[in-house]
Amino acid sequence: MPARLAHPTGAASCSRRQAGIALAGLAGGLLTAPASRLWAAQPIGVFVSLPPQKQFVERIAGDAVKVEVMVRPGQSPATYEPMPQQLVALTRAAAYMRIGAPFETAWMPKMQAMHPRLRVVDTRQGIALQPMERPGHAPGAATAGVPDPHIWTSPQLVRQQCATIRDALIALAPAERARFEAGFARYAAELDALDAELRQALAGKTERRFMVLHPAWGYLARSYGLQQIPIEVEGKEPGPQALARLVERAKAEGVHVIFVQRQFSRSAADAVARAIDGEVVELDPLAEDFIASARATVQALARAMR
């Protein structure tokens, strides 16, 4: 998700100082720790950035892994910073599955420097990132915006990420290859069935556009021939003129539902909804249960479209 400019507060500054102290205190021990302690323990310690990734890893590996999530329920990846206790727990992990969350840019080099044996796996590999959509642009049109990080919202792309996770786990624990391959095959079959279900739910819909507060569903939209119309752009709420244009566009295109997520302020969405006599519907693209979340999202979209 696009990073927002966070205003430094006393609590945030304290958190950063504590995290820095934790990192510094860990450095000596990690640089001299035996590989057997960091890599050979079972179950395999795996860290992920976002809650949906926990399901991905666990469906592939089952109880062969212990998954820890950095961003907790209700937190926003746009403003998140690791807690000191999470950095301590990270010393017991063998791998980190990164996905492109905003905080990774600043924190991943620090975590790798303090934990040189940590295997960092970029689950974006092989995925063509698209730019963040802006109001008035066609889906996939070139913009000056940052790449869209929300690759976990499309079942097709989740399947691709899971193949990367499977291969990384096999590299960590070759003796568990059969388990990981079987787990991937089962979950991939679930994702394929979900993909077919979502296509059926959207079949015959002539309205293919939907309005969102935060543009979290660009890859899902691309997968199913839809277009999301975002209210905010790169974490910034629209000014009065931009808001007026959004209202006019919503009226012109027959939009009567605006989708929001609880990690962001919904004031702009509420303003547009009042102006068009519409409703605001909350979805959660950061829910741990990706299968249920994707199904609920598309069902809500299908109800809002004709």
C-alpha positions as CSV (number, residue, x, y, z in Angstrom):
1,M,0.0,0.0,0.0
2,P,1.3,3.4,-0.7
3,A,3.1,4.9,2.3
4,R,1.6,7.9,4.0
5,L,3.6,10.6,5.7
6,A,3.3,10.0,9.4
7,H,3.6,12.9,11.8
8,P,6.2,12.0,14.4
9,T,4.7,11.7,17.8
10,G,6.2,11.0,21.2
11,A,4.9,7.5,21.2
12,A,6.2,6.8,17.7
13,S,9.6,8.3,18.5
14,C,9.8,6.2,21.6
15,S,8.8,3.1,19.5
16,R,11.6,3.9,17.0
17,R,14.1,4.3,19.9
18,Q,13.1,1.1,21.5
19,A,13.3,-0.8,18.1
20,G,16.8,0.7,17.6
21,I,17.9,-0.4,21.0
22,A,16.5,-3.9,20.4
23,L,18.3,-4.1,17.0
24,A,21.6,-3.0,18.5
25,G,21.3,-5.4,21.4
26,L,20.7,-8.3,19.1
27,A,23.6,-7.6,16.7
28,G,26.4,-9.2,18.7
29,G,24.6,-12.4,19.5
30,L,23.2,-12.9,16.0
31,L,26.5,-12.4,14.3
32,T,28.1,-15.1,16.4
33,A,25.1,-17.5,16.8
34,P,25.7,-21.0,15.5
35,A,23.8,-21.9,12.3
36,S,22.2,-24.9,14.0
37,R,20.4,-22.6,16.4
38,L,19.1,-20.3,13.7
39,W,18.2,-22.8,11.0
40,A,17.8,-26.3,12.3
41,A,15.0,-25.8,14.9
42,Q,11.6,-27.3,14.1
43,P,9.1,-26.1,13.3
44,I,10.6,-23.7,10.9
45,G,10.2,-20.1,12.0
46,V,8.8,-18.0,9.2
47,F,7.9,-14.3,9.4
48,V,5.5,-12.6,7.0
49,S,4.5,-9.0,6.6
50,L,0.7,-9.2,6.3
51,P,-2.0,-11.5,7.8
52,P,-3.1,-13.1,4.5
53,Q,0.4,-14.4,4.0
54,K,0.0,-16.5,7.1
55,Q,-2.7,-18.6,5.4
56,F,-0.5,-19.0,2.4
57,V,2.5,-20.4,4.3
58,E,0.4,-22.5,6.7
59,R,-1.7,-24.1,3.9
60,I,1.5,-25.2,2.2
61,A,3.6,-26.3,5.2
62,G,1.1,-27.1,8.0
63,D,2.7,-27.7,11.4
64,A,6.1,-27.8,9.9
65,V,6.2,-24.0,10.2
66,K,5.5,-21.5,12.9
67,V,4.4,-18.3,11.2
68,E,4.6,-14.8,12.8
69,V,2.9,-11.8,11.3
70,M,4.4,-8.3,11.5
71,V,1.3,-6.2,10.8
72,R,-1.4,-7.1,13.3
73,P,-5.2,-6.9,12.7
74,G,-6.4,-3.4,12.6
75,Q,-3.0,-1.9,11.8
76,S,-2.1,-0.2,8.6
77,P,0.9,-1.3,6.6
78,A,1.2,2.3,5.5
79,T,2.2,3.6,9.0
80,Y,3.3,0.4,10.7
81,E,6.7,0.0,12.5
82,P,8.0,-3.2,14.0
83,M,7.8,-3.6,17.8
84,P,10.9,-4.4,19.8
85,Q,9.5,-7.8,20.8
86,Q,8.9,-8.7,17.2
87,L,12.5,-7.9,16.3
88,V,13.6,-10.2,19.2
89,A,11.3,-13.0,17.9
90,L,12.7,-12.5,14.4
91,T,16.1,-13.8,15.7
92,R,14.5,-17.3,16.0
93,A,13.2,-17.3,12.4
94,A,14.8,-19.0,9.4
95,A,13.0,-17.0,6.7
96,Y,11.1,-13.8,6.0
97,M,8.5,-13.8,3.2
98,R,8.3,-10.1,2.0
99,I,5.6,-8.9,-0.2
100,G,6.2,-5.2,-0.9
101,A,4.5,-3.6,2.2
102,P,5.6,0.0,2.7
103,F,7.5,-0.6,5.9
104,E,9.7,-3.3,4.3
105,T,11.6,-0.6,2.4
106,A,13.0,1.0,5.5
107,W,13.1,-2.0,7.8
108,M,14.3,-4.9,5.8
109,P,17.9,-3.8,5.4
110,K,18.1,-3.2,9.2
111,M,16.6,-6.6,9.9
112,Q,19.0,-8.3,7.5
113,A,22.0,-6.5,8.9
114,M,21.1,-7.7,12.4
115,H,20.2,-11.2,11.3
116,P,22.6,-12.1,8.4
117,R,21.4,-15.7,8.4
118,L,17.8,-14.7,7.8
119,R,16.7,-15.9,4.4
120,V,14.6,-13.2,2.8
121,V,12.2,-14.4,0.1
122,D,10.6,-11.8,-2.2
123,T,7.2,-13.3,-3.1
124,R,6.8,-10.6,-5.8
125,Q,9.3,-12.4,-8.0
126,G,7.9,-13.1,-11.5
127,I,4.9,-10.9,-11.0
128,A,4.4,-7.9,-13.3
129,L,3.6,-5.0,-10.9
130,Q,1.1,-2.5,-12.2
131,P,1.0,1.2,-11.2
132,M,-1.4,2.4,-8.6
133,E,-4.6,3.5,-10.2
134,R,-5.6,7.2,-10.1
135,P,-9.1,8.7,-10.6
136,G,-9.6,9.3,-14.4
137,H,-7.1,6.7,-15.5
138,A,-8.0,3.5,-17.3
139,P,-6.8,0.3,-15.4
140,G,-3.2,-0.4,-16.1
141,A,-2.6,3.0,-17.7
142,A,0.8,4.5,-17.1
143,T,1.0,7.0,-14.3
144,A,3.6,8.7,-12.2
145,G,2.5,6.8,-9.1
146,V,4.3,4.1,-7.2
147,P,3.8,0.4,-8.1
148,D,0.7,-1.2,-6.6
149,P,1.8,-3.6,-3.8
150,H,-1.6,-5.3,-3.3
151,I,-0.7,-8.5,-5.1
152,W,-2.4,-10.6,-2.4
153,T,-5.9,-9.7,-3.5
154,S,-6.0,-11.7,-6.7
155,P,-6.3,-15.5,-6.4
156,Q,-4.3,-16.0,-9.6
157,L,-1.4,-14.0,-8.1
158,V,-1.7,-15.6,-4.7
159,R,-1.2,-19.0,-6.5
160,Q,2.0,-17.6,-8.1
161,Q,3.2,-16.3,-4.7
162,C,2.5,-19.7,-3.1
163,A,4.7,-21.4,-5.7
164,T,7.6,-19.1,-4.6
165,I,6.9,-19.8,-1.0
166,R,6.8,-23.6,-1.6
167,D,10.2,-23.5,-3.4
168,A,11.7,-21.4,-0.6
169,L,10.5,-23.8,2.1
170,I,11.9,-26.8,0.2
171,A,15.2,-25.0,0.0
172,L,15.1,-24.5,3.8
173,A,14.0,-28.1,4.6
174,P,14.6,-30.5,1.7
175,A,13.5,-33.5,3.7
176,E,10.0,-32.0,3.8
177,R,9.7,-31.6,0.0
178,A,6.8,-34.1,-0.3
179,R,4.8,-32.3,2.4
180,F,5.3,-28.9,0.9
181,E,4.5,-30.0,-2.6
182,A,1.3,-31.7,-1.4
183,G,0.3,-28.7,0.6
184,F,0.8,-26.4,-2.3
185,A,-1.2,-28.7,-4.6
186,R,-4.1,-28.7,-2.2
187,Y,-4.1,-25.0,-1.7
188,A,-3.6,-24.3,-5.4
189,A,-6.7,-26.4,-6.1
190,E,-8.7,-24.3,-3.6
191,L,-7.4,-21.1,-5.3
192,D,-8.4,-22.4,-8.8
193,A,-11.9,-23.3,-7.5
194,L,-12.2,-19.9,-5.9
195,D,-11.1,-18.2,-9.2
196,A,-13.8,-20.1,-11.1
197,E,-16.4,-19.2,-8.4
198,L,-15.5,-15.5,-8.6
199,R,-15.7,-15.5,-12.4
200,Q,-19.2,-17.0,-12.2
201,A,-20.3,-14.5,-9.6
202,L,-19.4,-11.6,-11.9
203,A,-20.6,-13.2,-15.2
204,G,-23.1,-11.1,-17.1
205,K,-22.4,-7.9,-15.1
206,T,-22.5,-5.0,-17.5
207,E,-21.3,-2.5,-14.9
208,R,-17.6,-3.3,-14.4
209,R,-16.6,-0.3,-12.3
210,F,-16.6,0.1,-8.6
211,M,-15.6,3.0,-6.3
212,V,-13.2,2.4,-3.4
213,L,-11.6,4.6,-0.7
214,H,-8.2,3.1,-0.9
215,P,-7.1,1.4,-4.1
216,A,-6.4,-2.1,-2.7
217,W,-8.1,-4.2,-5.3
218,G,-6.3,-3.3,-8.6
219,Y,-5.0,-6.7,-9.2
220,L,-8.3,-8.4,-8.4
221,A,-10.0,-5.9,-10.8
222,R,-7.5,-6.7,-13.6
223,S,-8.0,-10.5,-13.1
224,Y,-11.8,-10.2,-13.6
225,G,-12.1,-7.4,-16.1
226,L,-13.2,-4.7,-13.6
227,Q,-12.0,-1.2,-12.9
228,Q,-11.7,0.3,-9.4
229,I,-12.2,4.1,-9.1
230,P,-10.1,5.3,-6.1
231,I,-11.1,8.2,-3.9
232,E,-7.6,8.7,-2.4
233,V,-4.4,8.7,-4.3
234,E,-1.1,7.5,-2.8
235,G,-2.5,7.8,0.7
236,K,-3.9,11.3,0.3
237,E,-7.5,12.2,0.6
238,P,-8.9,14.4,-2.2
239,G,-9.3,18.1,-1.8
240,P,-12.7,19.8,-2.3
241,Q,-12.4,20.1,-6.1
242,A,-11.2,16.5,-6.6
243,L,-14.0,15.4,-4.3
244,A,-16.6,17.2,-6.4
245,R,-15.3,15.6,-9.5
246,L,-15.5,12.2,-7.9
247,V,-19.1,12.9,-6.9
248,E,-20.0,13.8,-10.5
249,R,-18.2,10.7,-11.8
250,A,-20.1,8.5,-9.4
251,K,-23.4,10.0,-10.5
252,A,-22.5,9.7,-14.1
253,E,-21.5,6.0,-13.8
254,G,-24.3,5.0,-11.5
255,V,-22.1,4.2,-8.5
256,H,-24.2,3.7,-5.4
257,V,-21.8,1.7,-3.2
258,I,-18.4,2.8,-2.0
259,F,-16.0,0.2,-0.5
260,V,-13.7,1.1,2.4
261,Q,-11.4,-0.8,4.7
262,R,-11.1,-0.3,8.4
263,Q,-7.4,0.6,8.4
264,F,-8.1,4.0,6.8
265,S,-10.2,7.0,7.7
266,R,-13.6,6.8,5.8
267,S,-14.5,10.4,6.0
268,A,-14.0,11.1,2.3
269,A,-16.0,8.0,1.4
270,D,-18.8,9.1,3.7
271,A,-18.9,12.5,2.0
272,V,-19.2,11.0,-1.5
273,A,-21.8,8.5,-0.3
274,R,-23.9,11.4,1.2
275,A,-23.7,13.3,-2.1
276,I,-24.8,10.4,-4.2
277,D,-27.3,9.1,-1.7
278,G,-25.3,5.9,-1.6
279,E,-23.9,3.5,1.0
280,V,-20.5,2.7,2.4
281,V,-19.5,-1.0,2.7
282,E,-16.5,-2.2,4.6
283,L,-14.3,-4.9,3.3
284,D,-11.0,-6.2,4.7
285,P,-8.2,-7.1,2.2
286,L,-5.9,-7.7,5.2
287,A,-8.0,-10.5,6.7
288,E,-6.0,-13.6,7.5
289,D,-8.4,-15.9,5.8
290,F,-7.7,-14.9,2.2
291,I,-10.2,-17.4,0.7
292,A,-13.1,-16.1,2.7
293,S,-12.1,-12.5,2.3
294,A,-11.8,-12.7,-1.5
295,R,-15.2,-14.5,-1.7
296,A,-16.8,-11.8,0.4
297,T,-15.2,-9.1,-1.6
298,V,-16.5,-10.3,-5.0
299,Q,-19.9,-11.2,-3.6
300,A,-20.2,-7.6,-2.4
301,L,-19.0,-6.3,-5.8
302,A,-21.5,-8.5,-7.6
303,R,-24.3,-7.2,-5.4
304,A,-23.3,-3.6,-6.2
305,M,-23.1,-4.1,-10.0
306,R,-26.0,-4.6,-12.4
